[in-house]
Amino acid sequence: MRRPDGELVLVTGASGSGKSLYTMRAVARAARLIVWDSHLEWSGRGCTAIETIPELVAACRTREPAHLAYTGITAPYWPPGRSAGKVDPFDGFCRVALAWGKLAPCTVVVEELAEVTSPNKAPPGWGELIRWARKLGLSVYAITQRPAETDKTILGNAHRIVCHAMGRAEDEIYMARQLRVEQKDVASLKRTRLEHIERLPDYTTRRGFTPRPKSRPV
């Protein structure tokens, strides 16, 4: 049976603008969730912390529901059975996430994508994940503070773009072009209210905000 189409979502904004909180609320009902938790924001909020790629591989051998957050440092590792050459953990994470998604649909979140990609070309594992996501019914949320410095594969293929308040005029201009709105619309977003502009699949836009949790600030 063919799976429902997946969704690629780019979530951007300056630090403290609400992009991680927005994403956490958007994926809260996902039965199977896997997160590149580079800033350790997810492991304390209902996700099981995974410190190494081999441990992540072991945790992803099942179709059962799970919320997993890879928290390992961004440094090369020696994969099991490989005698030469090191593999970047982000590439390994993406390949594990794709394999897990082939077992059953899942949601993938990548924090601070600009730290592990560049504008020139998508890393192999990330590019493969993006290409397969829609067909496999995977939801992929890519989060970044610096959209202009981020891999363009997700930007060009995103079904939705969610833009929070930006920190620089250059970023406002860049995101206004992607959203097809005026720079003043992006500049008017209030960081204190966690406001955002969302570009929908039909290229229309809508404004919104993310309510702050009562128990802890963002």
Helices and strands as residue ranges (DSSP letters): E 7-12, H 19-26, E 32-36, E 48-50, H 53-59, E 66-70, H 89-103, E 107-110, G 113-115, H 124-136, E 139-144, G 147-149, H 152-157, E 160-164, H 169-179, H 183-187, G 191-193, E 195-199, E 205-209
